[in-house]
């Protein structure tokens, strides 16, 4: 029994570190999605020709 416990604690530590890395990966992906969302919201405004610029030309 005493020999199994270190293995169990190693597995628990491994699972915990995997959970932490998975959470940080999810956080990175969510931040990336948020940046894409902001970029896509800003891009159409930048790409459309300015109405007044067209009138002045």
mmCIF file of the C-alpha atoms, coordinates in Angstrom:
data_MODEL
# 
_entry.id   MODEL 
# 
loop_
_atom_site.group_PDB 
_atom_site.id 
_atom_site.type_symbol 
_atom_site.label_atom_id 
_atom_site.label_alt_id 
_atom_site.label_comp_id 
_atom_site.label_asym_id 
_atom_site.label_entity_id 
_atom_site.label_seq_id 
_atom_site.pdbx_PDB_ins_code 
_atom_site.Cartn_x 
_atom_site.Cartn_y 
_atom_site.Cartn_z 
_atom_site.occupancy 
_atom_site.B_iso_or_equiv 
_atom_site.pdbx_formal_charge 
_atom_site.auth_seq_id 
_atom_site.auth_comp_id 
_atom_site.auth_asym_id 
_atom_site.auth_atom_id 
_atom_site.pdbx_PDB_model_num 
ATOM 1  C CA . UNK A 1 1  ? 0.000   0.000  0.000   1.00 0.00 ? 1  UNK A CA 1 
ATOM 2  C CA . UNK A 1 2  ? 2.770   2.427  0.909   1.00 0.00 ? 2  UNK A CA 1 
ATOM 3  C CA . UNK A 1 3  ? 4.346   1.940  -2.519  1.00 0.00 ? 3  UNK A CA 1 
ATOM 4  C CA . UNK A 1 4  ? 1.086   2.781  -4.328  1.00 0.00 ? 4  UNK A CA 1 
ATOM 5  C CA . UNK A 1 5  ? 0.555   6.133  -2.626  1.00 0.00 ? 5  UNK A CA 1 
ATOM 6  C CA . UNK A 1 6  ? 3.520   7.935  -4.233  1.00 0.00 ? 6  UNK A CA 1 
ATOM 7  C CA . UNK A 1 7  ? 2.258   6.771  -7.630  1.00 0.00 ? 7  UNK A CA 1 
ATOM 8  C CA . UNK A 1 8  ? -1.207  8.079  -6.826  1.00 0.00 ? 8  UNK A CA 1 
ATOM 9  C CA . UNK A 1 9  ? 0.148   11.428 -5.678  1.00 0.00 ? 9  UNK A CA 1 
ATOM 10 C CA . UNK A 1 10 ? 2.295   11.615 -8.833  1.00 0.00 ? 10 UNK A CA 1 
ATOM 11 C CA . UNK A 1 11 ? -0.791  10.912 -10.933 1.00 0.00 ? 11 UNK A CA 1 
ATOM 12 C CA . UNK A 1 12 ? -2.752  13.539 -9.022  1.00 0.00 ? 12 UNK A CA 1 
ATOM 13 C CA . UNK A 1 13 ? 0.040   16.073 -9.541  1.00 0.00 ? 13 UNK A CA 1 
ATOM 14 C CA . UNK A 1 14 ? 0.206   15.174 -13.237 1.00 0.00 ? 14 UNK A CA 1 
ATOM 15 C CA . UNK A 1 15 ? -3.561  15.540 -13.632 1.00 0.00 ? 15 UNK A CA 1 
ATOM 16 C CA . UNK A 1 16 ? -3.463  18.855 -11.769 1.00 0.00 ? 16 UNK A CA 1 
ATOM 17 C CA . UNK A 1 17 ? -0.682  20.188 -14.002 1.00 0.00 ? 17 UNK A CA 1 
ATOM 18 C CA . UNK A 1 18 ? -2.574  18.973 -17.091 1.00 0.00 ? 18 UNK A CA 1 
ATOM 19 C CA . UNK A 1 19 ? -5.700  20.756 -15.846 1.00 0.00 ? 19 UNK A CA 1 
ATOM 20 C CA . UNK A 1 20 ? -3.717  23.941 -15.239 1.00 0.00 ? 20 UNK A CA 1 
ATOM 21 C CA . UNK A 1 21 ? -2.113  23.806 -18.694 1.00 0.00 ? 21 UNK A CA 1 
ATOM 22 C CA . UNK A 1 22 ? -5.506  23.061 -20.278 1.00 0.00 ? 22 UNK A CA 1 
ATOM 23 C CA . UNK A 1 23 ? -7.057  26.030 -18.447 1.00 0.00 ? 23 UNK A CA 1 
ATOM 24 C CA . UNK A 1 24 ? -4.244  28.345 -19.542 1.00 0.00 ? 24 UNK A CA 1 
ATOM 25 C CA . UNK A 1 25 ? -4.603  27.085 -23.130 1.00 0.00 ? 25 UNK A CA 1 
ATOM 26 C CA . UNK A 1 26 ? -8.360  27.728 -23.000 1.00 0.00 ? 26 UNK A CA 1 
ATOM 27 C CA . UNK A 1 27 ? -7.677  31.211 -21.616 1.00 0.00 ? 27 UNK A CA 1 
ATOM 28 C CA . UNK A 1 28 ? -5.195  31.915 -24.448 1.00 0.00 ? 28 UNK A CA 1 
ATOM 29 C CA . UNK A 1 29 ? -7.705  30.718 -27.047 1.00 0.00 ? 29 UNK A CA 1 
ATOM 30 C CA . UNK A 1 30 ? -10.468 32.847 -25.507 1.00 0.00 ? 30 UNK A CA 1 
ATOM 31 C CA . UNK A 1 31 ? -8.177  35.904 -25.530 1.00 0.00 ? 31 UNK A CA 1 
ATOM 32 C CA . UNK A 1 32 ? -7.354  35.207 -29.181 1.00 0.00 ? 32 UNK A CA 1 
ATOM 33 C CA . UNK A 1 33 ? -11.060 34.910 -30.042 1.00 0.00 ? 33 UNK A CA 1 
ATOM 34 C CA . UNK A 1 34 ? -11.733 38.197 -28.218 1.00 0.00 ? 34 UNK A CA 1 
ATOM 35 C CA . UNK A 1 35 ? -8.931  39.938 -30.141 1.00 0.00 ? 35 UNK A CA 1 
ATOM 36 C CA . UNK A 1 36 ? -10.297 38.561 -33.435 1.00 0.00 ? 36 UNK A CA 1 
ATOM 37 C CA . UNK A 1 37 ? -13.778 39.769 -32.479 1.00 0.00 ? 37 UNK A CA 1 
ATOM 38 C CA . UNK A 1 38 ? -12.468 43.268 -31.718 1.00 0.00 ? 38 UNK A CA 1 
ATOM 39 C CA . UNK A 1 39 ? -10.413 43.266 -34.940 1.00 0.00 ? 39 UNK A CA 1 
ATOM 40 C CA . UNK A 1 40 ? -13.389 42.205 -37.040 1.00 0.00 ? 40 UNK A CA 1 
ATOM 41 C CA . UNK A 1 41 ? -15.521 44.883 -35.408 1.00 0.00 ? 41 UNK A CA 1 
ATOM 42 C CA . UNK A 1 42 ? -12.907 47.535 -36.188 1.00 0.00 ? 42 UNK A CA 1 
ATOM 43 C CA . UNK A 1 43 ? -11.946 46.372 -39.691 1.00 0.00 ? 43 UNK A CA 1 
ATOM 44 C CA . UNK A 1 44 ? -15.200 47.120 -41.545 1.00 0.00 ? 44 UNK A CA 1 
ATOM 45 C CA . UNK A 1 45 ? -15.072 50.668 -40.204 1.00 0.00 ? 45 UNK A CA 1 
ATOM 46 C CA . UNK A 1 46 ? -11.525 51.075 -41.489 1.00 0.00 ? 46 UNK A CA 1 
ATOM 47 C CA . UNK A 1 47 ? -12.112 49.412 -44.863 1.00 0.00 ? 47 UNK A CA 1 
ATOM 48 C CA . UNK A 1 48 ? -15.253 51.296 -45.900 1.00 0.00 ? 48 UNK A CA 1 
ATOM 49 C CA . UNK A 1 49 ? -14.457 54.390 -47.932 1.00 0.00 ? 49 UNK A CA 1 
ATOM 50 C CA . UNK A 1 50 ? -15.258 57.556 -46.076 1.00 0.00 ? 50 UNK A CA 1 
ATOM 51 C CA . UNK A 1 51 ? -18.399 59.135 -47.536 1.00 0.00 ? 51 UNK A CA 1 
ATOM 52 C CA . UNK A 1 52 ? -17.017 62.658 -47.191 1.00 0.00 ? 52 UNK A CA 1 
ATOM 53 C CA . UNK A 1 53 ? -13.742 61.704 -48.871 1.00 0.00 ? 53 UNK A CA 1 
ATOM 54 C CA . UNK A 1 54 ? -15.736 60.472 -51.881 1.00 0.00 ? 54 UNK A CA 1 
ATOM 55 C CA . UNK A 1 55 ? -17.715 63.723 -52.026 1.00 0.00 ? 55 UNK A CA 1 
ATOM 56 C CA . UNK A 1 56 ? -14.561 65.825 -51.847 1.00 0.00 ? 56 UNK A CA 1 
ATOM 57 C CA . UNK A 1 57 ? -12.816 63.988 -54.702 1.00 0.00 ? 57 UNK A CA 1 
# 
